[in-house]
Amino acid sequence: MSFGPPPSPYTESARAAESRRKRRGLLALAATATALAVLLAGIWALSYDGTGSPSGRSPAAAGRSPDDVRETIERRPPTPEGVIAVQRRAAGIEAGRNIEATGTWATGRTFAKTLGNSVTGYRISTNRQAWKLTFPGGVCAATPHVTVDGRTAVAFSSEPTRTDPSGGTMSGPCDRIAMFDIDTGKRLWHVELPEERLVPARVTMTRGKVVAAWEDGSAAYAMADGKRLWSHTAGSACGDSGYSGGRALVRVVKCGNRDNRRFRVEGTNPETGKPLWTYAVAPGVQDVRLVSSSPVVIAVAAGDLVITDLISLSDRGEFRATVPVPVQTYVTKCGDGIDVTGPIETCDAVVVDERQLYVATQARGTGTASAHGQVANEIVAFDLGTGKSVRKFDARAGRPMYPVRMSGGRLIAVRESSSAYTPSAAVSIDPRSGKETLLLLFGTVDMLPFEYLDVRYEHGRVFFAARGIAGPVSEDGEGDGPWLADGFESGD
């Protein structure tokens, strides 16, 4: 049996690679000039592929239980001309203070965002605050998953955040889990994790269950009432790093210390918490992230804390293929450089379907690419069975494109633009033919790089949100506060 790729050294850190990227400011309002509206309508008419019927709705697959994790299938909006659906700034942030913003969700009615010790819901289209859910301490982890009926979960601290003598912040243990309704803001239940010595917890969901992991173990809770269903302790030398939820449940177990780390990945029975299969990761791997639970795809950092390879496994935990994704070449958003106590269910820019995985190449210099008519980057499709690249989807000159998620059998991607005269876009791609269908066009000027944002496409709308907020350098700069999130929807 193969145990994954051998260690591979890197000549460049993730921080160095990211520093080359041009930080391009904040999202701005959608363009509304009549001339642009006419242009967009023309582009829409030319890009429509004749499949499906226009609709702003995105129904979940028929026959699914309310406790299933949502997998919405998007339809083409009535018109691609985008207008503001949500626009939020983080007012009142103290000078010099950094605040986590770890969760981003959207339903058909509500956009919800964490900030510090609260989650706030905003009514889409009206942009008004609908509710605010506050916790004693900071929200320290959040699952990206949402149930079919619009519930999700977060981890939070039972102790308020304190300021130390140097002006920094000190967070308490991440020792509580809560589930809430995104549309109403109602906290449905909360529980205390069964461990006194907690590092930041991680949280995910699979059908009917919320699963939390911490340094030494994990536990599952019923979605209905928060009743603990099972708990798991890996042993004195090992601990549960975290889980990937969704259609199935997979966990990473870490053994040893920084100088002698060993990892294994386990398919997990969500009813009992017991392993269904085990895959031993090669020695020398310094970190493991979970990309997908079904099909199983993991990300490994061979030789450093920078993700180097993606590995596909069978549903019995057998090695299938390795896809090298060096940071100099590909954008994975795996949280490179974060230690293993950080998020596990990550790699937001790697999208997986039943046959392939999709990952974008790093953007080339947009000015140079535009001047020479070159594509800004590509989304590359790799076969899960062989690890070989099977197709690439070219972006346009000066407009790099990145995968966001699957919608049925199609890939949804966003295309960035740094020009005030060229709109950014959300598109749908047929992986077999490569045919691209335009979904939304929206005005963005100097948008933050894709790597630094939460990006969601739900119910015909696209949302961009910060993962953290930095206060102004001085009190004179507090003003309206830093940018938090923007969302766009069809203007019709």
N, C-alpha and C positions, 0 to 999 in steps of 0.2 A: 504493500500500500504506500502511496506517496504521502509524504508529510509536508507538502508545500514547498515553496521556493527556498533556495539557500540564501543566506544573508548577502545583501548587496550594498556596498558603501555609497554614500552620496558626497558629491563635491560641493553641494550648495544647499543651504538650509531653506526651510519654508519661509522664514522671515526675510531672507535675502531675496528669494524669488518674488515675494509679495511686494517688497520695497521697489521693485522695478516697475510695478504697475502704477499707472497714473491714477491718483485719487481724483475722482471727478465730481465731487460736491454732492448736492442733494437733489432729490426728485422735485420737479416743478409741476405747475398746472398743465392740464391738457390744452393743446392749441385749439382755439375756438373761432378763428377767423373764417369768414365765409369762403374765401378762396381755398383754404386748406380743407374745409368740409367738402367742397366740390371735388377736390383732388382725391380725398379719401374714398368718397363714394365711387369715383371712377376706378380706383385701385381695387375696391371691393368687388365691383362688377367683373373685373378682369380675373380676379383670383378665385372666385367661387367655382368649386369643382362639380357642382350639381348633385352632390350627395347629401341626403338628409334634408330636413326642413329647418328654417331659421327658428331658433328658440333661445331664450335666456335661461331656460331651466336646465338642470343637470340631475335628473332623477337617479337614485341608486338602483342597482340591479334588482329586477323584480324578484320577489320571494325571499328576500333577505330579512333576517331577524333584526329588531332594534338594537340588540346587543352585539351585532356584527360590527367590525371595523369598516368604516365607510370606504367605498370605491366608486365614486361618482363617475358617470360617463357624460362628457361635455358635448353640447351641440353648438352649432354655429350661431352666434348672437345675431339679432335682427340687422344690425349694421356694425361695421368695424370701427366707426368713428367713436373714439373713447372720450368719456367725460369723467370728472371726479366722482367717485363713489364714497371714498373716505379720505380725509386729510387731517392728520393729527400731529401736533407738536407737544413736547413734554414741558409744559409751563411750570415755573417755580422751582426749577432744579438749582440747588445751591452751588455757588462757585466752587470749583475744584472737586466736586463729588462725582463719582462714577456709579452708575446704577445698572444692574442687570435687567435685561428684557428678554427672558428665555423662551417665551411661548407666543405663538401666532396661530390663530384659527379663523375660519370663516364658514358661515352657513349661508343659506339663501337669504336670510334677513339681517344677520349680525356679523360684525367683525370684532374679534376679541384679541386683546394684547396685554401681556404682563408688563409691569414696570415696578421694580422694587418689591414691595410687599402686597401688591394688589393686582387684580385682573379687572380690566374695564371692557365693557361691551359697548359698541357704537352701532346705531342703526344705519345700515347701508343706504345710500342715496340721500338721506337727510343729514348724515354726518353728525348726528346728535348722540350724546352719551345716553345709553339706555339703562345701564346698571354699573355698579362697582362692587367688587368682592374683595374684602380686605382681610389679610392674615396677620397674626401677631409678629411674625418675622418675615424675612424675604422669601419670595418664590425662587427656589434654588434649582428646580428641574421641572421640565414639562414634556409630555409626550406630544408628538405631532399628530398622533392618531385621533380620530373622532368617530364616535359610533354613528350608525345609520340614523338614529334619532337626535343627534347633535349634542352628545355629552363627551367630555374629555377629563383628563386628570393632571394634577400638578403635585409636586413635592414642595413642602415649605418648612420653615423653622418655627418652633414654638417660642423662640426667644427673640425679642426685638433686636434689630441691628444697632450696634453701639459704635460710637466714635472713639478711637484711641487717642492718646495724647498728641500724636504726630498729625492728627487730622484725617487719618485713614479710617476705614470702616471695618468692624469686626462682626462677622455673622455667627449666629448660634448654630447648633447641629441641625442638619437637614433631616428632621425626625418625624415628619407628619406627611400623610398623603390625603388629598381631597379630590372628590369628583364633583363636577358642577355641570349645569346645563348652559350651553353657550347662548341660547336665545333669551333665557330669562335671568341668567346670573345666579340662579338658586344653587346654593351649596347642598348637594344631595346627601353627602356624608363625609366625615373625615376620621382618620384613625392614627394612632400612634404606632410607629414601627417597633418591632420587638427586639430592640438593640439599644444599649446605652451608649456605646462608643461608636458614634456614627461619623463617617466622612460624608460629603455630599451624596445623597441618594440619587438613584436613577429610576425612572418610571416609564412603563410602556403599557400597552393594552392588547389583548387578543379577545376573541369572542367570549363575552360574559365575565371577563376577569381583568383586573388591574394588577400589574405585577411590579413590585419595587425591589431594587437591589442596593446593597451597600457594601462596605469593605469585607464583611465576613459572611454574608448570607443574603437571603432573599425571601420574599413572601408574596402570596397571591391573595387577592380580595375579590369578593363577589361584587360585580357592578351594581347589583340591585340594592344592596344595603351595607356594603363595606365589611361583611363578615369574612374573617380570615379563613381561607380554604386550605392552605398548606404553607409551610415554611421550609427553608432549605439552608443547611450549613455545609459548606464544602470541606471543612476540616481545618486543623490548626495551621497548616502550611499553605492553604489555598483560600481563595475567596471569590465570590461572584462579582465580576466586573460589571455585568449588566445583561439586559435581554433585548432582543428584537421581537416585536409583536406583529400584529396584523393577521394574516391568514394562519400563521403557525407561531410557535414560540421556540426561540433559540437563545442559548446563553453562552457567555464567555466566562471561563473560570481561569483565574490568574494564580500561579503558584510561584513561590520564591520572592526574592527582593530585586532591587534595581540591577544588581550585578549578576543575577542568576535567574532571570525571568523565564518561566515556561507557561504556555497557554494551551488550553484545550477548548474546543467548541462542542456544545452538546445540544442536540435536538431534545426538547423537553416536552413531556406530557403535561398540557395545561391543566388537566384534572387533578394530577397528583404531585407535580413538580419533579418527578423522577426522570432520569435521562432515558431517551429512546435510542440514541446512538452517540458515539463520541469520535471526534476528529482531533488528533494530536497535532498541534502546530509545530513547525520545525524549530529546533533550538536556534537562538540568535535573533529571533523576532522580538522586538521591544514593545510592540503594541498591536492590539487587534481591535478592529471595529466591525460592527454588524451592519451590512448594507441592506440585506433582504432576508426574510425568513422563509419565503417560498416564491421562487426557487431560492435555495440558500446561496448567498454570496457574502463573503467576508473580505475585509481589507486588512492587510498586514503591513507593519513597518519593519522591514528587515534591516537590522543593523543600526537604526536610529529611530527617533520618535516622529519620523516623517513617513507617511504612507507611501509604499513603493509598489505594491502589487494588489490586485483583486483576485480572489480565488473562488471558483464556483464548485459547489459540492452537490452530490445527489441527495434525494430525500431520505437516504439512509446514511448520510454523512461520508460518503466515499468521494475522494478527490476526483474532480473532472478536468479542470483546466486552470491555468494561471494567465492573467492579463497584466503585464507590466504597465504601471501608470506613474512614471517619474514626474515629480512636481514641476520640473522644468518644461514638461510637455503637456500635461493634462491638468484640468481643474476638477477636483473631486469634492471639495468642501468637507473633508473628513476631520477637520479640527486638528490639522497637522501641528505638531509641537506641543500639544496639550498632553499632560501626563495621563496615566491610565486611571486616575481617579476622576477624570472628566467624562463627558458624554460618550456613550458606547454606540447607541443607535443613531448614527450620523451619516456622513458622506451624502449630503443632500443633493449634490450635483451628479450622482451616479444613479441612473434609472434602470430598472430591471423589468423585463417581461418574461414570458415563458421560454423564449428561445435565445434572447440576446440581452446584453447590457449596453448602455449608451453613456458616453462620457465625452465632454468637449475638450478640444485642445486649447492651450493658452492663447489668448488674443495677441495678434501681432500688432505692431504700432499702427493705430487706426489712421493716423495722418498719412503714413507711408503707403499703407494698403489702399487707401482711398485714391491717392495720387496715381497709383499704378494700376488701379482697377482690380486689385487682388482681393480675394475673399479674406475676411478678418480672422476667421478660424473655421473649424469644422466640428460637427458632432460625429463621433466615430461609433459604429455598432460592432460589437465583438460577439462571436458565437460562444454561448455558455459551455458547449460541449468540447470545443477545440481550443478556445482562447484566441482564435485568429480573427482579425478584422475582416468583416464581410461587406461593409458598405460605409460610406461617409456622406454626410449631408452638409453641403457648403453653406456658410453664412454669406452675407453680402459685404461688399467693400465698406470698411469703416463701421460695420455693425455686427460685432461678435454675437454668437447665438449659443444658448445653453439649455440643456434638458431640464425640465421641471418635474414631470411625472407622466405616467401612462394614463390614458383615458380609453378604456376598452382596449382595442388593438392599435391605437394611434398614440404617438408621442407628442406631448405638449412641450413647447420650448418658448423661451423669450429671447428677443433680439434687442440688444442694447443700441442706443444711438447717443452720441455725444454732441450732435448738431442740433441747433435750435430750429433748423429748417427741415430736418428729417425725423419723422416720428419713430419711436420704438414700437415694438410689435410683440404680440403673442400669436403663435402659429401652431397648427396641428400638422403632423407629418405622418404619412403612411410609410411604415418601415419597409414594406415590400417594394413599393414603386418609387419611393422617395418624393412623391408628390406632396406639395406643401399647400395647406389651406389657411388663409388669413383668418384670424379670430378677432383680434382687437388691434387698433392703432392708437397710440396715446403719446402726448407730448412729454418728453423728459429732457431736461438740460443738465448736463454734468451729473449724471446719476452715479451714485456710489458703485464701485465694482460689485459684480454679482457675488463674489466670494464673501462679502461682508453683510449680506442681506438674507433675511427669511423671505422666500418667494412662494406664494400660494396662488394657484389658479383653481377657483371653485365657482360653480354656478354662473359661468360666463363672465367672471370678473377676475382680474389679476391684482394681487396685493404685494407690496414691497414694505418690509418692516425692519427696523433696527434690531440688532441682537443685544445691544447695550447702549447706554446714554452717558455721555460725558458732559458735565456741567461746564459753564464758562470759566475762563481762567480767573476773572475778577468779578466782583459783584456788579460792576458797571455794565457787564455784558450779559446779564441774566435775561432781560427782555422777555420775549415770547417763549423762549426755551428752544432746545435743539429739536430737530426733526425726529419723529417717531415712526410714522407710517403714512403711506399713500395707497389708495386703491382706485382702479379704473373699471368702468363698465360701459356697455353699449349706450350710445346717446339716444337711441330710439326706445 
